[in-house]
Amino acid sequence: LRLRDVNVHGLGSPCYFYQEQEENMEHMFFTCKFDSRVWNECYSWFQLSLAQHRDYFKHFYRHECGWLRAMKNKIWKYVWCATMWTLWGHRNGIAFENKLLDLDHVLETIKFHS
């Protein structure tokens, strides 16, 4: 929306999670401290240690884990999709419904949708 000059909550506004950096897609899903905590927790469920990529296509394809059995690899991709969806929904809950930042709720929601 910013690229189209649509002012949703102010151009150059900080992210809704920690209010530290300007919100953009890269920051919102991958570089925000909150998101990093979420991704690292998800990685721990599979005993993985992966470097996070900042580009969402590369981030997704980085999660092609050939060393996981086929079923675990499929579940891992569901976790990736559920994580992206949940982070977006949680951000919107904070932005439009005055919800609070809640790591435990985010992680439980990811588990439920995975």
C-alpha positions as CSV (number, residue, x, y, z in Angstrom):
1,L,0.0,0.0,0.0
2,R,2.9,2.4,0.7
3,L,4.1,2.0,-2.8
4,R,0.7,3.2,-4.0
5,D,0.8,6.1,-1.5
6,V,-2.1,4.7,0.5
7,N,-1.8,5.9,4.1
8,V,-2.9,3.1,6.4
9,H,-1.3,4.0,9.7
10,G,1.1,6.6,8.5
11,L,4.0,6.4,6.0
12,G,7.2,5.4,7.7
13,S,5.3,4.1,10.8
14,P,7.1,1.6,13.0
15,C,6.1,-2.1,13.1
16,Y,3.2,-3.0,15.3
17,F,5.2,-5.7,17.2
18,Y,8.1,-3.8,18.7
19,Q,7.8,-0.3,17.3
20,E,11.5,-0.2,16.5
21,Q,11.8,-0.2,12.7
22,E,9.7,1.0,9.8
23,E,7.2,-1.7,8.9
24,N,7.7,-3.4,5.5
25,M,7.2,-6.9,4.4
26,E,10.8,-8.0,5.0
27,H,10.7,-6.6,8.5
28,M,7.2,-7.8,9.3
29,F,7.9,-11.5,8.5
30,F,11.6,-12.0,8.9
31,T,13.7,-9.4,10.6
32,C,11.6,-8.2,13.5
33,K,12.8,-9.5,16.9
34,F,9.3,-10.9,17.6
35,D,9.2,-12.8,14.3
36,S,12.7,-14.2,14.8
37,R,11.6,-15.5,18.2
38,V,8.6,-17.2,16.5
39,W,10.7,-18.7,13.7
40,N,13.3,-20.0,16.1
41,E,10.7,-21.6,18.3
42,C,9.2,-23.3,15.2
43,Y,12.7,-24.5,14.2
44,S,13.1,-26.0,17.7
45,W,10.0,-28.2,17.2
46,F,11.9,-30.0,14.4
47,Q,15.4,-29.7,16.0
48,L,16.5,-27.4,13.1
49,S,19.0,-24.6,13.0
50,L,18.5,-22.6,9.9
51,A,19.7,-19.2,8.8
52,Q,16.7,-17.0,8.0
53,H,16.5,-15.4,4.5
54,R,14.9,-12.0,4.1
55,D,13.3,-12.7,0.8
56,Y,10.0,-14.6,1.3
57,F,10.4,-16.8,-1.8
58,K,14.0,-17.7,-0.8
59,H,12.8,-18.1,2.8
60,F,10.2,-20.6,1.8
61,Y,12.5,-22.6,-0.5
62,R,15.2,-22.6,2.2
63,H,12.7,-24.7,4.1
64,E,13.0,-27.6,1.7
65,C,14.6,-30.0,4.1
66,G,15.7,-33.1,2.2
67,W,17.1,-34.7,5.3
68,L,13.7,-34.8,7.0
69,R,11.5,-37.7,6.1
70,A,8.8,-37.0,3.5
71,M,6.0,-36.6,6.0
72,K,8.0,-34.3,8.3
73,N,9.1,-32.2,5.4
74,K,5.4,-31.8,4.3
75,I,4.4,-30.9,7.9
76,W,7.3,-28.4,8.0
77,K,5.9,-26.7,4.9
78,Y,2.5,-26.5,6.6
79,V,4.2,-24.9,9.6
80,W,5.9,-22.3,7.3
81,C,2.5,-21.4,5.8
82,A,0.8,-21.3,9.2
83,T,3.5,-19.2,10.6
84,M,3.2,-16.6,7.8
85,W,-0.6,-16.5,8.1
86,T,-0.5,-16.3,11.9
87,L,2.1,-13.5,12.0
88,W,-0.1,-11.5,9.5
89,G,-3.2,-12.1,11.5
90,H,-1.6,-11.2,14.8
91,R,-0.2,-8.0,13.3
92,N,-3.7,-7.1,12.1
93,G,-5.2,-7.9,15.5
94,I,-2.8,-5.4,17.1
95,A,-3.4,-2.8,14.3
96,F,-7.2,-3.0,14.0
97,E,-8.6,-4.7,17.2
98,N,-6.2,-3.3,19.8
99,K,-5.0,-6.8,20.7
100,L,-1.7,-7.3,22.6
101,L,1.5,-8.8,21.5
102,D,1.3,-12.5,22.7
103,L,4.1,-14.9,21.7
104,D,2.3,-17.9,23.4
105,H,-0.9,-17.3,21.5
106,V,1.0,-17.0,18.2
107,L,2.8,-20.3,18.8
108,E,-0.4,-22.1,19.8
109,T,-2.2,-20.7,16.7
110,I,0.6,-22.0,14.5
111,K,0.5,-25.4,16.0
112,F,-3.3,-25.5,15.6
113,H,-3.2,-24.5,11.9
114,S,-0.3,-26.8,11.1
